[in-house]
Amino acid sequence: MLHRRVLASIRAKISHRRLEAESGGSDGGRAHLLSRGMAVIFTASSLLFVACLLLPAKLPHGNLTLKLKGGKHEFSYCEAPMDGEDGILPPGTRTRKLKQIQVVIRHGDRSPITSLTSPSPEFDCKLKDPTMRRVAQLVRERFSVAGVQGKASLEYLTHALLAPTRDPPGKGQDLAALQGDETRAGPETAFSGDESQACFPGQLTERGLQQQLRNGQYLRDRYGTALGIKDMDKEIYFRSTNYPRTFISGAVLMLSFLAPIVPEHMPVVVQEENNKEALFGRGLIGASRPRNIDPFQSAPEEKGSCRAAFALGAQQEKAFKVAADLDRELFDQLKLSPAVEAEARNLSVADATDPLMGMACHSQELPVKRSLVHLLKQETDRMFCERFAGAEGGREGTRLGMQPFLREVLGRFQSYQDTRLKLALYSAHDTVLSPLLGALDVLDRHCYWPPYASRIVFELWGPPIAKGNSLKADTKAGHLLGSKESEENAVRILYNGNTVSRRSLHCPEYRGKYEGGQGMEEEMLLPLGCLQEYVERMSPRGGSQVPCT
């Protein structure tokens, strides 16, 4: 048990501090990867409002108490909203019970991956608060990396690595190399002192960790009671892409979701070969778009396992043109040297906007007019929309690439009776969420760069409960009323709190409408068979889609 004076100090901090959670940047594939034998970086600075209390060691689990508040931002990109329809259905005629949720998240706020100025703006990733070091310790002690076949590829995360030197994007050492560098690795150096510590490109920040704590708390409030998780080993599946920022984001969210219980040990499935990770799609590799846009990166392009999906995506990217006046205005205001400007012009609009959004979200002084940042953000929104849902190959390539992952989601729903899995968490990137929305045919209605800590939630609801066993409708997930009388399992898909399955999936023979309520004519639930039919139709057929070759 923590000393009373420490607890009093924690309560005092909780009473007068307000959280800010802001972010910036586009996910490039240039951040350092988790790999076999590595240790996860956890040198982000303090997580406010978290008090960690461990019960006696003889108990199988600890206890974690969280009290969190969010902040407001000028840019919605800085953090996804922690509200919406998640777990809530409108009043209806029959009662359903929630069975399972599958959640795909974008990691929290990170430092920019690219830079337009010299010297680059610095972001502090030092973990300072002693209480927050306890949270870091929980992540290192309780979460471990497991290979896709279930074979552990890493012992408990016993090191927290210091940031590498300021290498240009794509040139920094990977984590396996850093682990062997005793001058820059180890908890003694990472957690000593209160001096600032500059983030390396793409590193999770204090705000990013705070965002995922709030994300977990929000999901717990909406789903925790309904799911009633008792056996974590059997009822939870946790997977992350091969990046420290996604691994840590998911682990912190999981701690918050399960609070006050702390898992004794939780394996995290990590596919070490990115071109085999279904989250990235069959035509992509890593968190980057399928072309080499980093002038510092010398690695060759990789096309994943579906060359057709890659080719279609590249065709769509080629068709995208940034407004000439916007491009000219950016470089006029930056006043870069000719050499630096030549390199900067090779960046995509997202990579050019990345450092500016990072600075804006962290309230740093901007090197350009604020109005220009807004215009660049709008252009990046358009780029994401066209890249993954455009008519020049984006939509078709996305459907080809993301079908394997949607098959996984469908399979976990269909096997619920056998597995009793209640929660699947996939920790990923903006370049995972956007193509997933594109594959579901809803990106055109949510045509914007996914904010930090964004989430896509797939809900599985059981058949309606007979009237004799009917329960009162709650305001949160659990025993909630469905949209129509149906004797089969139903699904719903939400993006940042908005139900999107009502306008996706395109299986009209299954559709039913909720007829009551105020402005609630939209479909809320669709039969599981609708999702199955939709995923099957994504396979190459006739001349409408090019098969993978």
Residue pairs with C-beta under 8 A, 6 or more apart in sequence:
1 53
1 54
2 51
2 52
2 53
6 130
6 131
7 51
10 51
10 131
11 51
13 48
13 49
14 49
14 51
14 67
17 48
17 49
18 69
18 71
19 48
19 49
19 68
19 69
19 70
19 71
19 210
19 214
20 71
20 207
20 210
21 70
21 71
21 73
21 78
21 79
21 108
21 109
21 207
21 210
21 211
21 214
21 452
21 453
22 71
22 73
22 75
22 78
22 79
22 109
22 207
22 361
22 362
22 363
23 77
23 78
23 79
23 108
23 109
23 110
23 205
23 207
23 208
23 211
23 357
23 358
23 361
23 451
23 452
23 453
24 77
24 78
24 109
24 110
24 111
24 112
24 354
24 355
24 356
24 357
24 358
24 359
24 360
24 361
24 362
25 110
25 111
25 112
25 113
25 114
25 202
25 354
25 355
25 357
25 358
26 113
26 348
26 350
26 351
26 353
26 354
26 380
26 430
26 431
26 449
27 106
27 107
27 113
27 287
27 288
27 429
27 430
27 431
28 113
28 114
28 169
28 202
28 287
28 288
28 293
28 294
28 351
28 354
29 274
29 285
29 286
29 287
29 288
30 113
30 169
30 170
30 201
30 202
30 288
30 294
30 296
30 297
31 110
31 113
31 201
31 202
31 203
31 243
31 244
31 245
31 287
32 41
32 164
32 172
32 173
32 174
32 175
32 178
32 200
32 202
32 243
32 244
33 174
33 175
33 242
33 243
33 274
34 40
34 145
34 154
34 175
34 240
34 242
34 243
34 244
34 247
34 270
34 272
35 174
35 175
35 176
35 242
35 272
36 153
36 154
36 176
36 272
37 153
37 154
37 176
37 179
38 154
38 174
38 175
38 176
38 178
38 179
39 154
39 157
39 158
39 159
39 160
39 161
39 175
39 179
39 185
40 139
40 140
40 145
40 157
40 160
40 161
40 175
40 244
40 247
40 248
41 160
41 161
41 163
41 175
41 203
41 204
41 244
41 248
42 127
42 136
42 139
42 140
42 157
42 160
42 190
42 244
42 248
43 125
43 126
43 127
43 160
43 161
43 162
43 163
43 190
43 197
43 203
44 125
44 127
44 203
44 204
44 205
44 206
44 208
44 209
44 248
45 124
45 125
45 126
45 127
45 128
45 129
45 132
45 197
45 205
45 206
46 127
46 128
46 129
46 131
46 132
46 206
47 129
47 132
47 135
47 206
47 209
47 210
47 213
47 252
48 129
48 132
48 210
49 66
49 67
49 68
49 69
50 64
50 65
50 66
50 67
50 68
50 131
50 132
50 135
50 213
51 65
51 66
51 67
51 131
52 62
52 64
52 65
52 131
52 134
52 135
52 138
52 262
53 62
53 63
53 64
53 65
54 62
54 63
54 262
55 61
55 62
55 63
60 264
61 261
61 262
61 263
61 264
62 138
62 261
62 262
63 260
63 261
63 262
64 138
64 255
64 256
64 258
64 259
64 260
64 261
64 262
65 259
65 260
66 213
66 217
66 256
66 259
68 210
68 213
68 214
68 217
68 256
70 79
70 82
70 214
71 79
73 79
73 361
74 360
75 357
75 360
75 361
75 377
76 448
76 451
77 357
77 361
77 377
77 448
77 449
77 451
77 452
78 109
78 357
78 360
78 361
78 451
78 452
79 109
79 207
79 211
79 451
79 452
79 453
80 106
80 211
80 215
80 450
80 451
80 452
80 453
80 454
80 455
80 496
81 496
81 497
82 214
82 215
82 218
83 218
83 497
84 494
84 496
84 497
84 498
85 494
85 497
85 498
85 499
86 218
86 219
86 222
86 223
86 457
86 477
86 494
86 497
87 98
87 222
87 223
87 226
87 459
87 476
87 477
87 478
87 480
88 222
88 475
88 476
88 477
88 480
89 96
89 480
89 481
89 482
89 483
89 492
89 524
89 525
90 481
90 483
90 514
90 516
90 517
90 520
90 524
91 473
91 481
91 516
91 517
92 481
92 482
92 483
92 484
92 514
92 516
93 481
93 482
93 484
93 485
94 464
94 465
94 470
94 481
94 482
94 484
94 485
95 464
95 465
95 469
95 470
95 471
95 473
95 479
95 480
95 481
95 482
96 461
96 462
96 463
96 464
96 465
96 479
96 480
96 481
96 482
96 490
96 525
97 226
97 461
97 462
97 465
97 478
97 479
98 223
98 226
98 227
98 459
98 460
98 461
98 462
98 477
98 478
98 480
99 416
99 422
99 460
99 461
99 462
99 489
100 227
100 412
100 413
100 416
100 421
100 422
100 423
100 424
100 459
100 460
101 219
101 223
101 227
101 422
101 423
101 424
101 457
101 458
101 459
101 460
102 409
102 412
102 413
102 423
102 424
102 425
102 426
102 457
102 458
103 219
103 423
103 424
103 425
103 426
103 455
103 456
103 457
103 458
104 279
104 426
104 428
104 432
104 433
104 436
104 455
104 456
105 212
105 215
105 249
105 250
105 253
105 425
105 426
105 427
105 428
105 453
105 454
105 455
105 456
106 428
106 429
106 430
106 432
106 433
106 450
106 451
106 452
106 453
106 454
106 455
107 204
107 208
107 212
107 243
107 245
107 246
107 248
107 249
107 427
107 428
107 429
107 452
107 453
108 204
108 205
108 207
108 208
108 209
108 210
108 211
108 212
108 215
108 245
108 249
108 252
108 452
108 453
109 204
109 205
109 207
109 208
109 211
109 361
109 452
109 453
110 199
110 202
110 203
110 204
110 205
110 208
110 245
110 452
111 123
111 125
111 199
111 200
111 201
111 202
111 203
111 205
111 358
112 120
112 121
112 123
112 201
112 202
112 354
112 355
112 357
112 358
112 359
113 169
113 201
113 202
113 351
113 354
114 169
114 201
114 294
114 347
114 351
114 352
114 354
114 355
115 121
115 355
116 334
116 336
116 344
116 352
116 355
116 356
116 367
117 334
117 336
117 355
117 367
118 340
120 166
120 355
121 355
121 358
121 359
121 364
122 196
122 198
122 199
123 198
123 199
123 203
123 205
123 358
123 362
124 196
124 197
124 198
124 199
124 205
124 206
125 163
125 197
125 198
125 199
125 200
125 203
125 204
125 205
125 206
126 194
126 195
126 196
126 197
127 133
127 136
127 160
127 190
127 191
128 194
133 191
135 209
135 252
135 255
136 160
136 191
138 255
138 262
139 157
139 248
139 251
139 252
139 255
140 156
140 157
140 158
140 159
140 160
140 187
141 156
141 157
142 156
142 251
142 255
142 262
142 263
142 264
142 265
142 266
143 157
143 247
143 251
143 254
143 263
143 265
143 266
143 267
143 268
144 152
144 154
144 155
144 156
144 157
144 265
144 266
144 267
144 268
145 152
145 153
145 154
145 157
145 247
145 267
145 268
145 270
146 152
146 153
146 267
146 268
146 269
146 270
147 153
147 269
147 270
147 271
147 272
148 269
148 270
148 271
148 276
150 267
150 269
152 267
153 270
153 272
158 187
159 179
159 185
159 186
159 187
159 190
160 186
160 187
160 190
160 191
161 175
161 178
161 179
161 184
161 185
161 190
162 184
162 185
162 189
162 190
162 197
163 197
163 198
163 199
163 200
163 203
164 172
164 173
164 178
164 184
164 200
166 198
166 200
167 173
167 200
168 296
169 201
169 202
169 294
169 296
169 297
170 294
170 296
170 297
170 298
170 299
171 296
171 297
172 200
172 201
173 181
175 244
178 184
178 185
179 185
199 205
202 243
202 245
203 244
203 245
204 244
204 245
204 248
204 249
207 361
207 362
208 245
208 249
208 452
208 453
209 248
209 249
209 252
211 452
211 453
212 249
212 250
212 252
212 253
212 256
212 453
213 252
213 253
213 255
213 256
214 256
214 453
215 253
215 256
215 453
215 455
216 252
216 253
216 254
216 255
216 256
216 257
216 258
216 259
217 256
217 257
217 259
219 253
219 257
219 455
219 457
220 256
220 257
220 258
220 259
221 476
222 476
222 477
223 423
223 476
223 477
224 257
225 476
225 477
225 478
226 476
226 477
226 478
226 479
227 235
227 422
227 423
227 477
228 422
229 235
229 236
229 258
229 422
229 423
232 258
232 263
232 266
234 419
234 420
234 421
235 420
235 421
235 422
235 423
236 254
236 266
236 421
236 422
236 423
236 424
236 425
237 269
237 412
237 421
237 423
237 424
237 425
238 250
238 254
238 266
238 267
238 268
238 269
238 424
238 425
238 427
239 268
239 269
239 270
239 279
239 424
239 425
239 426
239 427
240 246
240 247
240 250
240 268
240 269
240 270
240 426
240 427
240 428
241 270
241 271
241 274
241 277
241 279
241 280
241 287
241 427
241 428
241 429
241 432
242 270
242 271
242 272
242 274
242 277
243 287
243 429
246 427
246 428
246 429
247 268
247 270
247 427
249 427
249 453
250 268
250 425
250 426
250 427
251 266
251 268
253 425
253 427
254 263
254 266
254 425
255 262
255 263
257 423
271 277
274 280
274 285
274 286
275 285
275 302
275 304
275 305
276 305
278 404
278 405
278 408
279 405
279 426
279 428
279 432
280 286
280 287
280 304
280 431
280 432
281 304
281 306
281 309
281 398
281 401
281 402
281 404
281 405
281 432
281 435
282 304
282 305
282 306
282 309
282 400
282 401
282 403
282 404
282 548
283 290
283 303
283 304
283 306
283 307
283 308
283 309
283 310
283 311
283 312
283 313
283 397
283 400
283 401
284 290
284 304
284 309
284 310
284 313
284 401
284 431
284 435
285 302
285 303
285 304
287 429
287 431
287 432
288 294
288 431
289 313
289 317
289 348
289 387
289 431
290 301
290 303
290 304
290 310
290 313
290 314
290 317
291 301
291 314
291 317
292 299
292 300
292 301
293 346
293 347
293 348
293 351
294 347
294 351
295 343
295 346
295 347
303 310
304 310
304 401
305 548
306 400
306 401
306 548
306 549
307 548
307 549
308 397
308 400
308 546
308 547
308 548
308 549
309 397
309 398
309 400
309 401
309 548
310 397
311 393
311 397
312 393
312 394
312 396
312 397
312 400
312 546
313 387
313 393
313 394
313 397
313 398
313 401
314 393
315 392
315 393
315 397
316 386
316 387
316 390
316 392
316 393
316 394
316 397
317 387
318 392
319 386
319 390
319 392
319 393
320 383
320 386
320 387
320 390
322 349
322 379
322 383
323 379
326 372
326 375
326 376
326 379
327 345
329 372
330 352
330 368
330 372
330 376
331 341
331 344
331 345
333 367
333 368
333 369
333 372
334 341
334 344
334 367
334 368
336 344
344 352
348 383
349 376
349 379
349 380
349 383
350 380
350 383
350 384
350 449
352 376
353 373
353 376
353 377
353 379
353 380
356 366
356 367
356 368
356 373
356 376
357 373
357 377
358 364
359 365
359 366
359 367
360 366
360 370
360 373
366 373
377 449
380 449
381 447
381 448
381 449
382 447
384 430
384 434
384 443
384 447
384 448
384 449
384 450
385 443
385 444
385 447
385 448
386 392
386 394
387 394
387 434
388 394
388 395
388 398
388 434
388 435
388 437
388 438
388 443
389 395
389 398
389 437
389 438
389 441
389 443
389 444
389 447
394 438
395 438
395 441
396 545
396 546
398 435
398 438
398 439
399 438
399 439
399 538
399 545
400 538
400 540
400 545
400 546
400 548
401 435
401 439
402 435
402 436
402 438
402 439
402 538
403 439
403 535
403 538
403 539
405 436
406 436
406 439
406 440
406 535
406 538
407 535
409 424
409 458
409 531
410 531
410 532
410 535
412 419
412 421
412 424
413 458
413 460
413 489
413 491
413 528
413 531
414 528
414 532
415 421
416 460
416 489
426 432
430 449
430 450
430 454
433 450
433 454
433 456
433 495
434 443
434 449
434 450
436 456
437 443
437 446
437 456
437 495
437 500
439 538
440 493
440 500
440 501
440 504
440 505
441 503
441 504
441 505
441 506
442 495
442 500
442 503
442 504
445 500
445 503
446 495
446 496
446 498
446 500
451 496
454 495
454 496
455 495
455 496
456 493
456 494
456 495
457 493
457 494
457 495
458 491
458 492
458 493
459 477
459 491
459 492
459 493
459 494
460 489
460 490
460 491
460 528
461 480
461 482
461 489
461 490
461 491
461 492
461 525
462 489
463 486
463 487
463 488
463 489
464 482
464 485
464 486
464 487
465 471
465 479
471 479
472 479
473 479
473 480
473 481
474 480
482 490
482 524
482 525
483 490
483 512
483 513
483 514
483 523
483 524
483 525
484 512
484 513
484 514
484 525
486 512
486 525
486 527
488 527
488 528
488 529
489 527
489 528
490 525
490 526
490 527
490 528
491 501
491 525
491 526
491 527
491 528
491 530
491 531
492 499
492 501
492 524
492 525
492 526
493 499
493 500
493 501
493 504
494 500
494 501
499 522
499 524
501 523
501 525
501 526
502 522
502 523
502 524
502 526
503 522
504 534
505 526
505 530
505 531
505 533
505 534
506 534
506 537
507 526
507 529
507 530
507 533
507 534
510 526
510 527
510 529
510 530
510 533
511 523
511 526
511 530
512 523
513 521
513 522
513 523
514 520
514 521
514 522
514 523
514 524
515 521
539 545
540 546
540 547
540 548
